[in-house]
Amino acid sequence: MISKKEIYESFCNKIYVPIYSKSWWMDAICGEENWDIWFYKKGNEVIAAMPYYTEIRRGYTYITKAPLTQNNGVLFCYPENQTPVKKAKLEEEIIREAIAFLKAAKIDVYEQQFHYNFRNYLPYFWEEFDVIPRLTYVIDKSTTEEELQKLYTSNYRNTIRKGRKSIAHFSTLTPEEFYREHKKIYCRQGIECPFSYELWMRLYKVCADNQSGEIVTSVDMEGNILSLAYVVWDEKSSYLLMGGAIPEYSSLQTYSVLVDECIRRSLNRGLCFDFEGSVIKRINHSFREYGGTPMLYYRIRKVFNPEIIMEEARNKAEKLRNGNDNIRQGEIKD
């Protein structure tokens, strides 16, 4: 008997599937038993699929974003030469069935981020799902060297020029060395690395096996690692998955140079470069300086459990109350 994952593999071979929804990525990140696929069929043909990761939090069941996984959501295989109207009707039909599946699954929370290719969020909105916009920046694969320089802001061109003076060459690291160095970025901020060594090693190995990942570092004349990045890619795009400046060398501004190098390598592969976006203001502004095209994508969410709805409402009310108290205290002090 053909397994669900074999059916999914066959489906994925017919369409473009971002790296985050490939079965080998999900196996490595989630564990083979912790993710599943919902299918939509016309007759015996699968025309849509939704890979999803399930997690238990405080006794509640979530279908949610997997670690280090920027997007999943519903994937569509459209019939050829569909008009926009027929395409929208098909999407609505598929999403209606996907929502029925979620309701029947008796989960407490659903939350997935969709690739920016997905536009038709209205069927979710009509069913009272929260549709939360997110933004990433993408440099198109057709961008030339001259065009790339024009995309960067003058401020970042100057930053890159300054940073290059400290770099002797670009290199790589073993995965063990990368994790050790990358942890320093979080330690400097007083926080734990958000992914374990074991998870990182699984991810590195599977990307190496599929020729879909690369560690890139900038190094000075003495052999010191100044900044580092890990980039992954699929058939259409490269993604800046993680990276940063090593804290003791952050003033040298070499990370901007390293990102520039990663962009150039992506373009040389014939791929777009996706910064993956961030809702953190300083990171968003940093990515924006490279001049990529802003691409809107959606985080779609619904809480099915009233206990969680009430808990989240209390937390929002408390945050608002504390914010107003702080404002009043500031007015008094002034």
C-alpha positions in Angstrom: 0.0 0.0 0.0 1.3 3.5 -0.9 2.0 5.6 2.2 0.7 9.2 2.6 4.3 10.5 2.3 4.8 8.6 -0.9 1.6 10.2 -2.3 2.9 13.6 -1.1 6.2 13.1 -2.8 4.4 12.3 -6.1 2.3 15.4 -5.7 5.4 17.6 -4.9 7.1 16.4 -8.1 4.3 18.1 -10.1 4.6 21.6 -8.7 7.1 24.0 -7.1 7.3 23.3 -3.4 9.3 25.7 -1.1 12.1 24.0 0.8 10.2 24.3 4.1 7.4 22.0 2.8 9.6 19.3 1.4 9.2 16.0 3.1 12.9 15.6 3.9 12.9 19.1 5.6 9.8 18.2 7.6 11.3 14.8 8.7 14.5 16.5 9.9 12.9 19.5 11.7 9.7 17.9 13.1 10.7 14.2 13.4 9.1 11.7 11.1 6.2 11.0 13.5 5.3 14.6 14.3 4.0 15.9 11.0 1.3 14.8 8.6 -0.3 15.8 5.3 -3.9 16.7 4.5 -4.9 16.0 0.8 -7.6 17.3 -1.4 -8.5 15.1 -4.4 -10.5 15.3 -7.6 -11.3 11.7 -8.4 -8.0 9.9 -7.7 -5.8 12.9 -8.4 -4.3 15.0 -5.6 -4.6 18.6 -6.5 -3.8 20.2 -3.1 -1.9 19.2 0.0 -1.2 20.8 3.4 1.8 19.5 5.3 1.5 20.4 9.0 3.4 20.0 12.2 1.5 19.2 15.4 2.8 20.2 18.9 1.4 19.9 22.4 1.7 23.0 24.6 0.5 23.0 28.2 -1.8 20.2 27.3 -3.3 22.0 24.2 -2.9 20.7 20.7 -1.5 23.1 18.1 -1.0 22.8 14.4 1.7 25.4 14.2 4.9 26.7 12.5 7.7 24.2 12.9 11.1 25.5 14.2 13.3 27.2 11.6 10.5 26.7 9.1 9.3 30.0 7.6 6.2 28.7 5.8 3.9 25.7 5.1 0.2 26.2 4.3 -1.8 24.7 1.5 -0.1 23.9 -1.7 -2.1 23.9 -5.0 -1.7 22.0 -8.2 -3.7 24.0 -10.7 -5.1 22.6 -14.0 -3.4 24.2 -17.0 -4.7 27.4 -18.5 -7.1 28.3 -15.7 -8.6 31.8 -15.8 -8.2 33.9 -12.6 -11.9 33.4 -11.8 -11.7 29.6 -12.0 -8.4 29.6 -10.1 -10.0 31.6 -7.2 -13.1 29.3 -7.2 -10.9 26.3 -7.0 -8.9 27.8 -4.1 -12.1 28.6 -2.3 -13.3 25.1 -2.7 -10.1 23.6 -1.5 -9.7 25.9 1.5 -13.3 25.3 2.5 -12.4 21.6 2.8 -9.2 22.3 4.6 -11.1 24.3 7.2 -13.6 21.4 7.6 -10.6 19.1 8.2 -9.2 21.5 10.9 -12.6 21.7 12.7 -13.0 17.9 12.7 -9.4 17.4 13.9 -10.4 18.8 17.4 -7.2 20.9 17.7 -7.0 23.9 20.0 -5.1 26.3 17.8 -4.3 26.4 14.1 -1.5 28.8 12.9 0.6 28.5 9.7 2.5 31.0 7.6 1.9 30.7 3.8 4.5 31.4 1.1 4.1 34.8 -0.6 2.8 33.1 -3.7 -0.5 32.5 -1.9 -2.8 35.5 -2.2 -6.4 34.3 -1.7 -6.8 34.6 2.0 -10.5 35.6 1.9 -11.9 32.0 2.4 -10.1 32.0 5.7 -11.3 35.5 6.6 -14.9 34.5 5.9 -14.6 31.7 8.4 -13.3 34.1 11.0 -9.6 33.1 10.9 -7.1 35.8 11.8 -5.2 36.8 8.7 -2.0 38.5 9.9 0.2 40.2 7.2 4.0 39.7 7.2 6.6 41.1 5.0 9.8 39.7 3.4 12.2 41.2 0.9 13.2 39.3 -2.3 15.9 40.1 -4.8 15.0 38.7 -8.2 17.2 36.1 -9.8 17.5 38.3 -13.0 19.2 41.1 -11.1 22.6 42.1 -12.7 25.7 43.2 -10.8 25.1 46.8 -11.8 21.4 46.6 -10.8 22.4 45.0 -7.4 24.6 47.9 -6.6 21.8 50.4 -7.4 19.4 48.4 -5.2 21.5 48.9 -2.0 21.0 52.2 -0.2 24.0 54.6 -0.2 24.3 53.9 3.6 24.7 50.2 3.0 27.0 50.6 0.1 29.3 52.6 2.5 28.8 50.0 5.2 29.8 47.2 2.9 32.8 49.2 1.6 34.0 49.7 5.2 33.4 46.1 6.2 35.4 44.7 3.3 38.6 46.3 4.7 38.5 43.8 7.6 37.8 40.7 5.6 40.7 38.6 4.2 38.5 36.0 2.6 35.2 34.1 2.8 35.3 30.5 4.1 33.1 27.8 5.7 33.0 25.9 9.0 32.1 22.4 10.1 28.6 22.2 11.5 30.0 21.7 15.0 32.0 24.9 14.7 29.1 26.8 13.3 26.8 26.0 16.1 29.4 26.9 18.7 30.1 30.3 17.1 26.5 31.0 16.3 25.5 30.5 19.9 27.7 33.5 20.8 25.3 35.8 19.0 22.5 34.8 21.4 24.7 34.6 24.5 25.6 38.3 23.9 21.9 39.1 24.1 21.4 37.1 27.3 19.1 34.5 25.6 19.3 30.8 24.9 19.9 29.6 21.3 16.4 29.0 20.0 17.3 25.6 18.5 19.2 22.7 19.9 22.5 21.3 18.7 20.7 18.0 17.8 18.1 19.8 15.6 20.8 21.8 13.9 22.9 18.7 13.1 19.8 17.0 11.6 19.1 20.0 9.5 22.6 20.5 8.3 23.0 16.8 7.4 19.7 16.7 5.4 20.5 19.9 3.5 23.9 18.6 2.7 22.5 15.3 1.5 20.1 17.3 -0.8 22.7 19.8 -1.8 20.5 22.6 -0.5 22.5 24.4 2.2 25.8 26.3 2.8 27.7 27.7 5.7 29.5 31.0 4.7 31.8 33.0 7.0 34.0 36.1 6.8 37.5 35.7 8.1 40.3 38.2 8.9 44.0 38.0 8.2 44.6 36.2 11.6 42.0 33.6 10.9 39.3 35.0 13.2 35.7 34.4 12.3 34.0 37.8 12.0 30.5 36.9 10.9 28.7 33.9 9.7 25.5 32.8 7.8 23.7 29.7 6.9 21.8 29.8 3.6 19.4 27.1 2.3 17.8 26.9 -1.1 15.2 25.2 -3.3 14.6 25.3 -7.1 13.6 28.9 -7.1 15.0 30.8 -4.1 17.8 31.0 -1.5 16.8 31.9 2.0 18.9 33.6 4.7 18.0 31.1 7.4 20.4 32.3 10.2 23.5 34.3 10.8 25.0 37.4 12.3 28.2 39.1 13.4 30.4 37.5 16.1 29.8 39.8 19.0 33.5 40.8 19.6 33.8 41.9 16.0 30.4 43.4 15.4 31.8 47.0 15.1 33.7 45.9 12.0 30.3 45.7 10.1 31.3 42.5 8.2 27.9 40.9 8.4 26.6 43.3 5.7 29.4 42.2 3.5 28.7 38.5 4.2 25.0 39.0 3.2 26.1 40.7 0.0 28.3 37.6 -0.7 25.3 35.3 0.0 23.1 37.3 -2.4 25.8 37.1 -5.1 26.1 33.3 -4.7 22.4 33.0 -5.0 22.2 35.0 -8.2 25.1 32.9 -9.6 23.0 29.8 -8.9 20.1 31.4 -10.9 18.0 31.8 -7.8 16.1 34.6 -6.1 17.3 35.7 -2.6 14.7 35.8 0.1 15.5 37.5 3.4 12.7 35.6 5.1 11.4 38.8 6.7 11.1 39.7 10.3 8.7 41.6 12.5 11.6 42.9 14.7 11.9 46.5 13.7 15.7 46.8 13.5 16.0 43.5 11.5 13.3 44.5 9.1 15.0 47.9 8.5 18.3 46.2 8.0 16.9 43.8 5.4 15.1 46.7 3.7 18.4 48.5 3.0 19.4 45.8 0.5 16.6 47.1 -1.8 14.7 43.8 -2.4 11.1 43.9 -3.5 8.7 43.8 -0.5 6.6 40.7 -0.7 3.5 40.3 1.5 2.7 36.9 3.0 0.2 35.8 5.6 0.1 34.1 8.9 -3.3 32.5 9.2 -4.5 31.6 12.7 -7.6 30.5 14.6 -8.1 29.5 18.2 -10.8 26.9 18.6 -10.6 26.5 22.3 -12.5 29.2 24.3 -10.1 28.8 27.3 -7.2 29.9 25.2 -9.3 32.8 23.7 -10.1 34.0 27.2 -6.5 33.6 28.4 -5.1 35.6 25.4 -7.8 38.3 26.0 -6.7 38.6 29.6 -3.0 38.9 28.6 -3.9 41.6 26.1 -5.9 43.5 28.6 -3.1 43.3 31.2 -0.6 44.5 28.7 -2.8 47.4 27.8 -3.5 48.2 31.4 0.2 48.2 32.2 1.0 50.4 29.2 -1.6 52.9 30.3 -0.2 52.9 33.9 3.3 53.5 32.6 2.0 56.5 30.5 0.2 58.0 33.5 3.3 57.5 35.7 5.4 59.3 33.0 2.9 62.2 32.9 3.1 62.5 36.7 6.9 62.5 36.7 7.0 65.1 34.0 
